[in-house]
Amino acid sequence: MDTLKEELAAVAARLVVEEGLDYAAAKRRAVKQMGLPSRTALPDNEAMDRAVEDYIAVFCADTQPVELQALRALALVWMERLERFRPHIAGAVWHGTATRRSDIYLQLFCDDSKSAEISLIDMNIPYEPRTVTGLHGEPVDALSVHVVCPELHEQVGLHLLVYDLDDMRGAMRADSRGRRPRGDAAALRGLLHDVGP
């Protein structure tokens, strides 16, 4: 990777860790902060993963493991609560790069796409419906909730991405680094019992 892309990845990684931005938003902001043309070639997500890991190792090594465990414990509570929708965790909380600024992303695989929404209504949990980019680049419904993380003493964003049950096929294929892109509750429990991500 060329030096400019590495610099962009480093600036964007700081925004991801310190401000909780997603990779796309962090890359765009990094381009602006560095005064680069809007058509500047951006680092790919694999380079961003490495830059985020490097940033955490240098600047957050003391605090990040505790914050990650707190977010994983909270995610597990919600996965157990939403068990009938076959929840899988993805994103920074799953991959081990989450900090207190990170949101939790759960992917629900439902027989009926409205059932998850009805379940939140039945639990009297306020949510904001949105549309986000899904597993295969297609639009997917997301239900965004703010929940309290007891260990961090603050609210965290919890995003429930609602998929059809058929979308589960092929969803567990490893990424280019050999990592599983998501995990079920049993896999998350395993990570919680291990000290590292």
N, C-alpha and C positions, 0 to 999 in steps of 0.2 A: 504494500500500500504506500502511496506517495506521502510525502511529509505534510502537505496541506490537508489531506484526508485524515491523517493521524491527529493533526492539531484540531481539526473540526470535531473529530470523535472525542477528544479529550475535553473540549469546551462543552460539547453536548452532554457528555457523561456527567459533568459537574451539575448541569441543569436537571438531569434525570434524578441524581441522588439528592441534591439539596432542595429542589423545588417539586419533585414528583412528576415532572413532565414525562409524557410518553416519548418514545424514540423519534417519531416523526416531528412532533412539535419542538423537541430539543434540537434536532438538526436544523430546522428552519430558524430558530432563535439564534443558534450558534453562528449561522451564516450572517445574520444581521449584526450580531455583536462584533464579529470579526470584520465587518464592512466589506464583505465579499458580494459579487454579483449574485442575483437570485438563481441563476442557472448553474452555479458552481456544482461540480460533481460531489455527491454526498457519500460518506462512508456507509457500507451496508450494515445490516443489523448484527452480523457476526462480529464485525469490527467494533460496533457499539457495545456488544456484550463484553468483549475484552477490555474496552476502555472503562466501562462501569466497574468491572471487577478490579481493575487497577486502581481506580479512584477510591473505591471502598477500602482496599488493602492499605492505601497510603493515609487516607484522611478519616476513615470511620472504623478502623479495626477494633477499637475499644467498645463502641456502642452498637454497631450493626448486628452482631450475632444475637444480642438480647432483643433488639427490635424485630429481627427476622423471626425469632422463636415466638414472640408475642403475636405477630401477624399470622403465623402459621397456626397457632393455637386458636385464634379467633376464626380463621378460615375453617378449621376442623369443626368448630361448634356449628357453623352455618352449614357445612356439608352434612353433618349429622341431622340437623334440623330439616334439610331439604333432600334427605336421602332418597325419597321415592322418585326424584327427578334425575337420578344417576349423576350427581355432580362430580365434576373433575376440576381440579385447580390448575391454573396456567399462569404465565407471566412471572414477574420478579419474585413473588412469594414462593412459587414453586421452584424456580431456578436458583434461589438462594441469594439474589442480589437486592432484595427489598430492604428499605429503611423505613423509619416512621413516616416518611412522606409518600410512601408507595400505597397504591390502592390494591385491593384484593379482587382477582378476577376468577369467578367460578363459571364453568360452562355446564349448563343443564341440558340433558338429552331427554326430551319429553315425548310421550305418546300424543299429547294434545298441547300445542304451543301456548294456549291460554291458561292451562292448569297451574303453571308457576305463578302467574299474575294473580289468579284467584286465591292461591295459597297465601300470598303476601297480604291480600285483602282480608282473608280469614284470620290472619295473625295480627291484624291492625297495624301493619308496618307500612308507613308512607314510603312511596317510591316514585322515581321519575322515569317514565318510559323514554327510551331513545332508540335510535338505529345506529349500529356500528358496523364496521367491516368484519365479516366472519371468517371461519376457518379457510375457506377456499376463495376469499376475496369478494364474496357476495354479501349483500346487506343482511343483518340479523338483528332481531329485537334484543334490547338490553334493558334490564330493570335495575336502576341505580338507587342505592340505599346508603344512608349514613348510619354507621353503627359505632358504638363506643368500644374502644379497646381498653379493657380494664388495666392491663399491665403498662400501657403507654399513657393512660389518663387523658385520652383525647379521641376525637371522632376520626373514623377511617372510612374511605369510600369503598363500598362493596358493590361490584357490578356483576349481575347475573345475566349471562348471555344465553339466550334460549334457542336451542336447536331442536330439530326433529330427531327422533330416535335413529333414523337411517343415517344421519350425519356422523354417527359414532364409528361407522366403518371407515377405516383408514386414518382415523383421528389420532392413533397412538404411534404412528410411524416416527422414527427417530429423526432429529434434525441433522444438519451437516456436521455438528460436533458430537453426534452419537447420543444426544440427550433426548429423553422422552419429552415431548412438548407439553404434556399434561399428566396429572396423576389422580387416582381416585382416593377415597378417604383412607384406605388401608396403606397406600403408598405414602400419604402425608403423615399418617401416624408413625410410620417407619422413620421419616425424616425428623419428626419431633423427638423420637427416642434416641436418634443419633445426635451428637453434638454439632457436627458440621452440616452444611447443606447437601 
